[in-house]
Amino acid sequence: MCIRDRFLTIDVDEPDKYGEARDLVSSFKIAWISKTPKGYHIVLRLEGNDRADFYRQRYPDKIKSLGGVEIHDDPMEPLPGTIYRGHKVVIIE
């Protein structure tokens, strides 16, 4: 398995949905959470059966139902401390 296949990003573009999105995926290992210009990126580390469980338990549908939240299966995250879309990338967790 490629290292990128182990990660998945929950892209929260509406900051008021952050708490709900984070709570929803809290049973999975959170690699980190970064603040973005429009909201947050919650990066999950899905290893072993976690990736299958994520899809089997219909988490994509639950996440999309929040509105303003997307899933990226092939995440490419900006490095902390760098500038992304005019804002400094900060890891908050």
Contacts in CASP RR format, 6 or more apart in sequence:
PFRMAT RR
TARGET T0000
AUTHOR 0000-0000-0000
METHOD contacts of the structure
MODEL  1
MCIRDRFLTIDVDEPDKYGEARDLVSSFKIAWISKTPKGYHIVLRLEGND
RADFYRQRYPDKIKSLGGVEIHDDPMEPLPGTIYRGHKVVIIE
4 74 0 8 1.000
4 75 0 8 1.000
5 51 0 8 1.000
6 45 0 8 1.000
6 46 0 8 1.000
6 47 0 8 1.000
6 51 0 8 1.000
7 31 0 8 1.000
7 43 0 8 1.000
7 44 0 8 1.000
7 45 0 8 1.000
7 46 0 8 1.000
7 75 0 8 1.000
8 43 0 8 1.000
8 44 0 8 1.000
8 46 0 8 1.000
8 51 0 8 1.000
8 54 0 8 1.000
8 71 0 8 1.000
8 72 0 8 1.000
8 73 0 8 1.000
8 75 0 8 1.000
9 41 0 8 1.000
9 42 0 8 1.000
9 43 0 8 1.000
9 44 0 8 1.000
9 71 0 8 1.000
9 72 0 8 1.000
9 75 0 8 1.000
9 77 0 8 1.000
10 21 0 8 1.000
10 25 0 8 1.000
10 41 0 8 1.000
10 42 0 8 1.000
10 43 0 8 1.000
10 44 0 8 1.000
10 63 0 8 1.000
10 69 0 8 1.000
10 70 0 8 1.000
10 71 0 8 1.000
11 36 0 8 1.000
11 41 0 8 1.000
11 69 0 8 1.000
11 70 0 8 1.000
11 71 0 8 1.000
11 72 0 8 1.000
12 18 0 8 1.000
12 21 0 8 1.000
12 39 0 8 1.000
12 40 0 8 1.000
12 41 0 8 1.000
12 42 0 8 1.000
12 68 0 8 1.000
12 69 0 8 1.000
13 38 0 8 1.000
13 39 0 8 1.000
13 68 0 8 1.000
13 69 0 8 1.000
13 70 0 8 1.000
14 39 0 8 1.000
14 67 0 8 1.000
14 68 0 8 1.000
14 69 0 8 1.000
15 38 0 8 1.000
15 39 0 8 1.000
15 40 0 8 1.000
17 66 0 8 1.000
17 67 0 8 1.000
17 68 0 8 1.000
17 69 0 8 1.000
18 39 0 8 1.000
18 40 0 8 1.000
20 66 0 8 1.000
21 40 0 8 1.000
21 42 0 8 1.000
21 63 0 8 1.000
21 66 0 8 1.000
21 69 0 8 1.000
22 30 0 8 1.000
22 33 0 8 1.000
22 42 0 8 1.000
24 59 0 8 1.000
24 62 0 8 1.000
24 63 0 8 1.000
24 66 0 8 1.000
25 42 0 8 1.000
25 44 0 8 1.000
25 59 0 8 1.000
25 63 0 8 1.000
28 44 0 8 1.000
28 45 0 8 1.000
28 46 0 8 1.000
28 50 0 8 1.000
28 54 0 8 1.000
29 44 0 8 1.000
29 45 0 8 1.000
29 46 0 8 1.000
29 47 0 8 1.000
29 50 0 8 1.000
30 42 0 8 1.000
30 43 0 8 1.000
30 44 0 8 1.000
30 45 0 8 1.000
30 93 0 8 1.000
31 43 0 8 1.000
31 44 0 8 1.000
31 45 0 8 1.000
32 43 0 8 1.000
32 91 0 8 1.000
32 93 0 8 1.000
33 40 0 8 1.000
33 41 0 8 1.000
33 42 0 8 1.000
33 43 0 8 1.000
33 91 0 8 1.000
33 92 0 8 1.000
33 93 0 8 1.000
34 40 0 8 1.000
34 41 0 8 1.000
34 43 0 8 1.000
34 77 0 8 1.000
34 78 0 8 1.000
34 80 0 8 1.000
34 89 0 8 1.000
34 90 0 8 1.000
34 91 0 8 1.000
34 92 0 8 1.000
35 89 0 8 1.000
35 90 0 8 1.000
35 92 0 8 1.000
36 84 0 8 1.000
36 85 0 8 1.000
36 87 0 8 1.000
36 89 0 8 1.000
37 84 0 8 1.000
37 85 0 8 1.000
37 86 0 8 1.000
37 87 0 8 1.000
40 92 0 8 1.000
41 75 0 8 1.000
41 77 0 8 1.000
43 75 0 8 1.000
43 77 0 8 1.000
44 50 0 8 1.000
44 54 0 8 1.000
46 54 0 8 1.000
54 60 0 8 1.000
60 71 0 8 1.000
63 69 0 8 1.000
63 70 0 8 1.000
63 71 0 8 1.000
64 70 0 8 1.000
64 71 0 8 1.000
78 84 0 8 1.000
78 89 0 8 1.000
79 89 0 8 1.000
80 89 0 8 1.000
80 90 0 8 1.000
80 91 0 8 1.000
81 88 0 8 1.000
81 89 0 8 1.000
81 90 0 8 1.000
82 88 0 8 1.000
82 89 0 8 1.000
83 89 0 8 1.000
END
